[in-house]
Amino acid sequence: MEFRNWDEFWGYYMGQHSKSATRRWHFAGTLSALVCFLFAALLGRPWLVALCPLFGYGMAWYSHLFVERNSPASFGHPVWSLLCDFKMFGLMLTGGLDREIKRLGKRPLTS
């Protein structure tokens, strides 16, 4: 799919993450990748950085395959997907995701 701008892609991205379980898996993956990166920096172990994508993408792709049952947006739009993942993570962290879902007119699924 082609998108004209970030806002179009963001709406599509959120549609691909309609189930709360999918969003929770993404949150866990992003958090795990960030913690792994922090440990790599604090412990002076740069090889740990190689594990960050395994945590982040591994959990996210699992959720798409087995929970959401769709194709990850990162396959076609890797950079925008990563940025959207961080935005979704931030909104979940601050409690603003439900408001954003309503703003987009998406109907969040609870399973």
C-alpha positions in Angstrom: 0.0 0.0 0.0 1.1 3.6 -0.6 0.6 6.4 1.8 0.7 10.1 1.1 1.8 11.1 4.6 2.5 10.1 8.2 -1.1 10.7 9.3 -2.4 8.2 6.7 0.1 5.6 7.7 -0.6 6.1 11.4 -4.3 5.5 10.8 -3.5 2.3 8.9 -1.0 1.2 11.5 -3.5 1.6 14.3 -6.0 -0.4 12.2 -3.4 -3.2 12.0 -3.3 -3.2 15.8 -7.0 -3.4 16.6 -6.7 -6.0 19.4 -5.5 -4.9 22.8 -3.5 -8.1 23.1 -1.5 -7.2 20.0 -0.8 -3.8 21.4 0.3 -5.3 24.7 2.7 -7.7 22.9 4.1 -4.6 21.1 4.5 -2.7 24.3 6.3 -5.7 25.9 8.6 -6.1 22.9 9.5 -2.4 22.8 10.1 -2.2 26.5 12.3 -5.4 26.3 14.3 -3.9 23.5 14.8 -0.6 25.3 15.8 -2.4 28.5 18.2 -4.6 26.5 19.7 -1.4 24.9 20.1 0.2 28.3 21.9 -2.9 29.7 24.2 -2.9 26.7 25.1 0.7 27.4 25.4 0.4 31.2 27.3 -2.8 31.2 29.6 -1.9 28.3 28.4 -4.9 26.3 27.7 -3.7 22.7 26.9 -7.2 21.5 23.7 -7.0 23.6 22.4 -4.4 21.1 22.0 -7.2 18.6 19.3 -8.8 20.8 17.2 -5.6 20.7 15.5 -6.4 17.4 14.9 -10.0 18.5 12.9 -8.8 21.5 11.1 -6.0 19.7 10.3 -7.6 16.4 10.0 -11.1 17.8 7.1 -10.2 20.2 5.5 -7.8 17.6 5.6 -10.4 14.8 4.3 -13.1 17.1 1.3 -10.9 17.9 0.5 -10.3 14.3 0.8 -13.9 13.3 -1.1 -15.5 16.3 -3.2 -12.7 17.8 -4.1 -10.2 15.1 -3.7 -12.6 12.3 -2.4 -10.1 9.8 0.9 -9.1 8.2 3.2 -6.8 10.1 3.3 -3.3 8.7 7.1 -3.4 9.2 7.4 -5.7 6.2 6.3 -3.0 3.8 7.2 0.2 5.7 10.0 -0.6 8.2 10.9 3.0 9.2 7.4 4.4 9.6 6.4 1.2 11.4 9.2 1.6 13.9 8.3 5.3 14.5 4.6 4.3 14.9 5.6 1.6 17.4 7.4 4.2 19.5 4.5 6.5 19.3 2.1 3.8 20.3 4.4 2.8 23.1 4.5 6.4 24.4 0.7 6.7 24.2 0.3 3.5 26.1 2.9 4.6 28.7 1.1 8.0 29.2 -2.5 6.6 29.1 -3.3 8.4 25.9 -3.9 5.5 23.5 -7.6 5.1 24.1 -8.2 8.7 23.3 -6.1 8.4 20.2 -8.0 5.4 19.0 -11.2 7.3 19.5 -9.8 10.3 17.6 -8.9 8.1 14.7 -12.4 6.6 14.7 -11.1 3.1 15.3 -13.0 0.6 17.3 -10.6 -1.1 19.7 -11.1 -4.8 20.2 -10.5 -6.0 23.8 -9.3 -9.5 23.0 
